């Protein structure tokens, strides 16, 4: 080796060491001692529910393994729960925030305000305005750890909650809170919510189905700053030359529900009490509470045919006299088509046995007339 080569070797070795240190920093930070706090589980839940006014910005990632059997109209919903979703968020409040979803195909931003939301598709230069509605399809902001954590804990009973220590998430000490649903029909084994001790903000949420040890859904912050972002970051106005259009999501959902015939639904199905769902179409019934929910609705023939075709192509589907059904993690779905009475869909975070029980308890399905 030349003198020049021998002189360069230590320098390159130093560069290699520096790169190795930089690459290992996230793991090193995650392995630092974590400080737990003496907080009771119900008190930690109360802090989570009070955190919706906490301002923050950051980078979050959601990983789902739910291969939902959906029709072409709902592929965007299925993608949310089956793929890895990367999100950049600026949160000023429940009615003032922005969430950008970044994919290899481009970037889409959702800007929420008091009247609804703007969805900005950067590559297509298209802005879609959707008015606020009581019933909406899931979207990327619903997968943020704070939004999902508050939703899942909102109806938890104290007896379903326990503390599970602490861990470091996004460089912050996070206190663990576990929810184990008590309802026999529940398909969710547990929900682990990791909470920033200073603000009450959920920073990671893991949902694990019964019969599994791996999360069916894991959403967490990779970077987080607890400060109210500037208003100009979340505000949106379609830029000059952009295509602006009105979204019909809520209208389509309402029309689909109103077109189907009313159903005389019982006050309880599979041991779950019926509940009132403000803004829901009259043909849809919702049962249960917390993370154990069951929805029942008669559906148009066209939608039922498309769903039946999708189920027929799945090797995991169960098809028998009770109906066609499938489980994707903790989410169960069942299609029932009694002769002369039209198709029904039952779906929710309940077991397949609970779906069969519920179908048998519906008057229009269990009757013989």
Secondary structure, 3 states (H helix, E strand, C coil): CCHHHHHHHHHHHHHHHHHHHHHHHHHHHHHCCCCCCCCCHHHHHHHHHHHHHCCEEEEEEEEECCCCCCCHHHHHHHHHHHCEEEEEEEEEECCEEEEEEEECCEEEEEEEECCEEEEEECCCCEEEEEECCCCCCCCHHHHCHHHHHHHHHCCCCHHHEEEEEEEEECCEEEEEEEECCCCCCECEEEEEEEEECCCCCEEEEEEEECCCCCEEEEEEEEEEECCCCCHHHHCCCCCCCCEEEECCHHHHHHHHHHHCCCCCCCCEECCEEEECCCCCCCCEEEEEECCEEEEEEECCHHHHHHHHHHHHCCCCCEEECCEEEEEECCEEEEEEEECCCEEEEEEECECHHHHHHHHHHCHHHHCCC
